[in-house]
Amino acid sequence: MGGWVQTGKMYGPDEFQPGGAKPQYQVAEEGAQGAYSLGSQRIWYRNPGIDNSGISAFYQFGFNQSNTMLINRYFGIGATGFGPIPGRTSDSIGAGLAWSWLNRRYGFRSNETMLEGYYQAHLIGSSFIQPAISYIPNPGLSPRIQGAVTATAQLIVLF
């Protein structure tokens, strides 16, 4: 758990000002604060004492009182499986759900949801490939925007 404080004058982004046109005024505030909590827990070991394979779960939560930030509250949950395929103990697979409550001053939807799944495969040495698929059924920018699906892939090299 933790908290944060930002001091000084803060301004909302021009491109998200109410009405979508160049604003006559800009959302501004003097400082902001918020809090967050996160945690994870191993919930199952497939081979206790032999390898790291099993499942971990996590949660995240955060909120702020800011007038200028795009998101005011956030909640996320997910799970990660380690060594999902026998003999591939360095691989992992995971899925998560994120839900954000948006700052309505900018004309956004009230919330946005994101679902994502990935598989991280060990290649050689300290390198991995990680494809992921994300789905946002309710993009926050506007109720007129339909759901979006994206696919990405990352090459990861640890050093």
NORWOKA-V991783 format. One record per residue. N is the residue number from 1. RES is the residue in three letters. PHI is phi in whole degrees, 0 to 359 (none if undefined). PSI is psi in whole degrees, -180 to 180 (none if undefined). OMEGA is omega as a letter, one per 30 degrees, with the letter a starting at -180 (999 if undefined). Layout:
# NORWOKA-V991783
n=[N | N]
res=[RES | RES]
phi=[PHI | PHI]
psi=[PSI | PSI]
omega=[OMEGA | OMEGA]
This chain:
# NORWOKA-V991783
n=[1 | 2 | 3 | 4 | 5 | 6 | 7 | 8 | 9 | 10 | 11 | 12 | 13 | 14 | 15 | 16 | 17 | 18 | 19 | 20 | 21 | 22 | 23 | 24 | 25 | 26 | 27 | 28 | 29 | 30 | 31 | 32 | 33 | 34 | 35 | 36 | 37 | 38 | 39 | 40 | 41 | 42 | 43 | 44 | 45 | 46 | 47 | 48 | 49 | 50 | 51 | 52 | 53 | 54 | 55 | 56 | 57 | 58 | 59 | 60 | 61 | 62 | 63 | 64 | 65 | 66 | 67 | 68 | 69 | 70 | 71 | 72 | 73 | 74 | 75 | 76 | 77 | 78 | 79 | 80 | 81 | 82 | 83 | 84 | 85 | 86 | 87 | 88 | 89 | 90 | 91 | 92 | 93 | 94 | 95 | 96 | 97 | 98 | 99 | 100 | 101 | 102 | 103 | 104 | 105 | 106 | 107 | 108 | 109 | 110 | 111 | 112 | 113 | 114 | 115 | 116 | 117 | 118 | 119 | 120 | 121 | 122 | 123 | 124 | 125 | 126 | 127 | 128 | 129 | 130 | 131 | 132 | 133 | 134 | 135 | 136 | 137 | 138 | 139 | 140 | 141 | 142 | 143 | 144 | 145 | 146 | 147 | 148 | 149 | 150 | 151 | 152 | 153 | 154 | 155 | 156 | 157 | 158 | 159]
res=[MET | GLY | GLY | TRP | VAL | GLN | THR | GLY | LYS | MET | TYR | GLY | PRO | ASP | GLU | PHE | GLN | PRO | GLY | GLY | ALA | LYS | PRO | GLN | TYR | GLN | VAL | ALA | GLU | GLU | GLY | ALA | GLN | GLY | ALA | TYR | SER | LEU | GLY | SER | GLN | ARG | ILE | TRP | TYR | ARG | ASN | PRO | GLY | ILE | ASP | ASN | SER | GLY | ILE | SER | ALA | PHE | TYR | GLN | PHE | GLY | PHE | ASN | GLN | SER | ASN | THR | MET | LEU | ILE | ASN | ARG | TYR | PHE | GLY | ILE | GLY | ALA | THR | GLY | PHE | GLY | PRO | ILE | PRO | GLY | ARG | THR | SER | ASP | SER | ILE | GLY | ALA | GLY | LEU | ALA | TRP | SER | TRP | LEU | ASN | ARG | ARG | TYR | GLY | PHE | ARG | SER | ASN | GLU | THR | MET | LEU | GLU | GLY | TYR | TYR | GLN | ALA | HIS | LEU | ILE | GLY | SER | SER | PHE | ILE | GLN | PRO | ALA | ILE | SER | TYR | ILE | PRO | ASN | PRO | GLY | LEU | SER | PRO | ARG | ILE | GLN | GLY | ALA | VAL | THR | ALA | THR | ALA | GLN | LEU | ILE | VAL | LEU | PHE]
phi=[none | 192 | 218 | 215 | 222 | 238 | 255 | 95 | 283 | 237 | 237 | 286 | 292 | 303 | 292 | 248 | 291 | 308 | 89 | 79 | 271 | 302 | 288 | 279 | 220 | 239 | 295 | 218 | 203 | 257 | 78 | 204 | 211 | 196 | 218 | 210 | 213 | 209 | 196 | 216 | 211 | 288 | 251 | 198 | 250 | 283 | 232 | 305 | 78 | 254 | 212 | 267 | 294 | 157 | 229 | 240 | 240 | 217 | 219 | 216 | 210 | 206 | 208 | 211 | 253 | 286 | 273 | 255 | 286 | 286 | 239 | 254 | 216 | 213 | 220 | 217 | 221 | 184 | 217 | 232 | 256 | 257 | 59 | 293 | 249 | 307 | 88 | 240 | 290 | 269 | 280 | 213 | 220 | 204 | 213 | 209 | 231 | 237 | 227 | 243 | 263 | 263 | 287 | 289 | 299 | 261 | 80 | 288 | 299 | 286 | 206 | 217 | 243 | 223 | 244 | 215 | 225 | 212 | 227 | 251 | 256 | 287 | 264 | 206 | 58 | 251 | 249 | 221 | 242 | 225 | 280 | 217 | 237 | 240 | 225 | 242 | 288 | 224 | 308 | 291 | 301 | 199 | 295 | 281 | 270 | 282 | 304 | 231 | 238 | 230 | 233 | 227 | 216 | 236 | 259 | 245 | 234 | 274 | 214]
psi=[152 | 176 | 165 | 154 | 135 | 131 | 167 | 174 | 130 | 142 | 144 | 154 | 136 | -40 | -14 | 21 | 151 | 138 | -15 | -15 | 170 | 124 | 151 | -21 | 165 | 136 | 127 | 159 | 161 | 94 | 161 | 165 | 161 | 180 | 160 | 161 | 143 | 155 | 158 | 155 | 133 | 124 | -11 | 135 | 128 | -44 | 74 | 133 | -6 | -52 | -176 | 6 | 142 | -160 | 137 | 149 | 156 | 161 | 158 | 146 | 140 | 154 | 160 | 165 | 19 | 142 | -17 | -21 | 151 | -30 | 135 | -27 | 151 | 142 | 136 | 146 | 158 | 177 | 149 | 131 | 128 | 135 | 51 | -23 | 127 | 134 | -7 | 65 | -16 | -6 | 160 | 159 | 144 | 164 | 149 | 162 | 130 | 138 | 121 | 137 | 124 | 156 | 110 | -12 | -21 | 7 | 14 | 170 | 168 | -26 | 169 | 138 | 144 | 133 | 139 | 146 | 150 | 162 | 125 | 114 | 131 | 130 | -77 | 147 | -121 | 29 | 146 | 155 | 138 | 96 | 148 | 148 | 130 | 145 | 126 | 102 | -24 | 74 | 132 | -25 | -40 | 144 | -17 | -12 | 129 | 168 | 155 | 142 | 134 | 151 | 131 | 164 | 139 | 142 | 122 | 129 | 116 | 136 | none]
omega=[l | l | l | l | l | a | l | a | l | a | l | a | a | a | a | l | a | l | l | l | l | a | l | l | l | l | a | l | l | l | l | l | a | l | l | l | l | l | l | a | l | a | l | l | l | a | a | l | a | l | a | a | a | a | l | l | l | l | l | l | l | l | l | l | a | l | a | a | a | a | a | l | a | l | l | l | l | l | l | l | l | a | a | l | l | a | l | a | l | l | l | l | a | l | l | l | l | l | a | l | a | l | a | l | a | l | l | l | l | a | l | a | l | l | l | l | a | l | l | a | l | l | l | a | a | a | a | l | a | l | l | l | l | l | l | a | a | a | a | a | a | l | l | a | l | l | a | l | l | l | l | l | l | l | a | l | l | l | 999]
